[in-house]
């Protein structure tokens, strides 16, 4: 019999975000527009499409760990969790210390509260 489309899609290997969409993300990074970067990535990342490790590194270093991130912290964290949950999170894509990341975020949140 025929394989249901959903099962066929589930077996399909995740691929990088298409270059046309990725160029939109890169433009927001070049323009230093982190809200746009996060919005595009949140829209484009799925269990079928993952961002290159350089983009994930940018989100981590320049947005999540930025002292100016403030209101974007939650969005950046949720995006990284989405990438991980979709199982496109290989060590090549997400190669950082989660405990250290959590510690830094907790420190930033405490600093914002004080």
C-alpha positions as CSV (number, residue, x, y, z in Angstrom):
1,X,0.0,0.0,0.0
2,X,0.8,3.6,-0.1
3,X,2.8,5.3,2.7
4,X,0.8,8.1,4.3
5,X,2.2,11.5,3.5
6,X,2.7,12.3,7.2
7,X,4.9,9.2,7.7
8,X,6.8,10.1,4.5
9,X,7.4,13.6,5.8
10,X,8.5,12.3,9.2
11,X,11.2,10.1,7.6
12,X,12.5,13.0,5.5
13,X,15.8,14.3,6.8
14,X,15.9,17.8,8.1
15,X,17.5,20.3,5.8
16,X,19.0,23.8,6.2
17,X,16.7,26.7,5.9
18,X,16.3,27.6,2.1
19,X,18.8,30.2,1.0
20,X,16.1,32.7,0.0
21,X,14.7,32.7,3.5
22,X,18.2,32.6,5.0
23,X,19.2,35.7,3.1
24,X,16.3,37.6,4.9
25,X,17.7,36.5,8.2
26,X,21.2,37.5,7.3
27,X,20.0,41.0,6.3
28,X,18.4,41.5,9.7
29,X,21.6,40.4,11.3
30,X,23.7,42.9,9.2
31,X,21.2,45.7,10.0
32,X,21.5,44.9,13.7
33,X,17.8,44.2,14.0
34,X,17.6,41.4,16.5
35,X,13.8,41.4,16.8
36,X,13.6,40.8,13.0
37,X,16.2,38.1,13.2
38,X,14.3,36.3,15.9
39,X,11.0,36.7,14.1
40,X,12.2,35.3,10.8
41,X,14.0,32.4,12.5
42,X,11.0,31.6,14.6
43,X,8.9,31.5,11.3
44,X,11.5,29.6,9.3
45,X,12.8,27.0,11.8
46,X,10.8,23.7,11.8
47,X,11.5,20.0,12.2
48,X,12.1,20.0,8.4
49,X,14.4,23.1,8.3
50,X,17.2,24.2,10.7
51,X,19.5,27.2,10.7
52,X,23.3,26.9,10.1
53,X,25.4,26.9,13.2
54,X,26.7,30.4,12.5
55,X,23.2,31.7,12.8
56,X,22.6,29.8,16.1
57,X,25.9,31.2,17.4
58,X,24.8,34.7,16.4
59,X,21.5,34.3,18.3
60,X,23.3,32.9,21.3
61,X,26.2,35.5,21.5
62,X,24.7,38.6,20.0
63,X,21.1,38.4,21.2
64,X,20.6,35.9,24.1
65,X,23.8,36.9,25.9
66,X,23.7,40.6,25.0
67,X,23.4,43.1,27.8
68,X,20.8,44.9,25.6
69,X,18.6,41.8,25.0
70,X,16.1,42.5,27.8
71,X,12.7,41.9,26.2
72,X,14.2,39.6,23.5
73,X,15.6,37.1,26.0
74,X,12.5,35.0,26.1
75,X,12.1,35.0,22.3
76,X,15.8,34.0,21.8
77,X,15.5,31.2,24.4
78,X,12.3,29.9,23.0
79,X,13.8,29.8,19.5
80,X,16.8,27.8,20.7
81,X,14.5,25.4,22.5
82,X,12.4,25.0,19.3
83,X,15.6,24.1,17.4
84,X,16.5,21.5,20.1
85,X,13.0,20.0,20.3
86,X,12.8,19.6,16.5
87,X,15.8,17.2,16.8
88,X,17.7,19.2,14.3
89,X,19.9,20.0,17.2
90,X,23.0,18.1,16.6
91,X,26.2,18.9,18.5
92,X,27.3,20.7,15.3
93,X,24.3,23.0,15.5
94,X,24.0,23.5,19.2
95,X,27.4,23.0,20.8
96,X,27.3,25.0,24.0
97,X,27.1,24.4,27.7
98,X,23.4,24.5,28.6
99,X,24.2,24.8,32.4
100,X,26.5,27.8,31.7
101,X,23.8,29.4,29.5
102,X,21.1,29.0,32.2
103,X,23.5,30.5,34.8
104,X,24.2,33.5,32.6
105,X,20.5,34.0,31.9
106,X,19.7,33.8,35.6
107,X,22.3,36.4,36.3
108,X,20.9,38.7,33.7
109,X,17.4,38.3,35.0
110,X,18.5,39.1,38.5
111,X,20.4,42.2,37.3
112,X,17.3,43.4,35.5
113,X,15.2,43.0,38.6
114,X,17.6,44.9,40.8
